[in-house]
Amino acid sequence: MNEEKIYAFNALEIIRRGGQYYLRCNAGTHNEAWREDEISEQEVAKIKSGSAGRYEAMIGLQKRLISSGIDPYISNWTPSGPVGE
């Protein structure tokens, strides 16, 4: 399936694949924990709006994953090259 990078900031990027949006980033604090998680179009807009929006969207995503029983600090994806800018 074709994917398109639509936003990049440091080691964070948003891609569009099959009409869905995915956030790719290193969610680890002391160790690498690369994640790719589906996000909404509204979350894409928040992330693109600046640092406050990025923070709000990331915290919201982490809370959503935790409430679904998913550990947001465990890798679920491995980058094949540089991520972000």
C-alpha positions in Angstrom: 0.0 0.0 0.0 1.3 3.5 -0.9 2.1 5.9 1.9 2.8 9.6 1.9 4.6 11.6 4.5 2.5 14.7 5.3 4.3 16.1 8.3 7.7 15.8 10.0 9.2 17.4 13.1 12.4 16.2 14.7 12.0 12.4 15.1 8.2 12.5 14.6 6.2 12.1 11.4 2.7 11.7 10.2 2.0 9.5 7.2 -1.2 8.9 5.2 -1.8 5.4 4.1 -5.1 4.1 2.6 -7.0 7.2 3.7 -5.9 6.8 7.4 -3.3 8.8 9.3 -0.5 7.3 11.4 1.9 8.9 13.8 5.4 7.6 13.9 7.7 8.5 16.7 10.1 7.3 19.4 7.9 7.0 22.5 10.7 5.8 24.7 12.2 7.9 27.4 15.4 6.0 28.3 15.3 3.4 25.6 14.1 3.5 22.0 10.4 2.5 21.6 9.4 3.2 18.0 5.7 3.4 17.5 3.3 3.7 14.6 -0.3 4.4 15.8 -3.4 5.5 13.9 -4.6 9.0 14.7 -7.5 11.1 13.6 -7.6 14.0 11.2 -8.3 16.3 14.2 -5.1 15.0 15.9 -3.2 15.7 12.7 -4.3 19.3 12.8 -3.4 19.6 16.5 0.1 18.2 15.8 0.6 20.6 12.9 -0.5 23.6 15.0 2.7 23.7 17.1 4.3 22.5 20.4 1.1 22.8 22.5 -0.9 20.9 20.0 1.8 18.2 19.6 1.8 17.7 23.4 -1.9 17.6 23.6 -2.2 15.1 20.8 0.6 12.9 22.1 -0.9 12.7 25.6 -4.3 12.0 24.2 -2.9 9.2 22.1 -1.0 7.7 25.1 -4.2 7.8 27.2 -6.2 6.2 24.5 -3.7 3.4 24.1 -3.5 2.8 27.8 -7.3 2.6 28.1 -7.3 0.0 25.3 -4.8 -2.1 27.2 -1.8 -1.2 25.0 1.5 -0.1 26.5 2.4 3.1 24.6 6.1 2.8 25.6 6.6 -0.6 23.9 7.8 -0.7 20.2 5.3 -1.8 17.6 7.2 -0.6 14.6 10.8 -0.5 13.3 11.9 2.3 11.1 13.8 1.4 7.9 15.5 4.8 7.7 15.5 8.2 9.3 12.2 9.4 10.9 11.1 13.0 10.7 13.4 15.7 9.5 
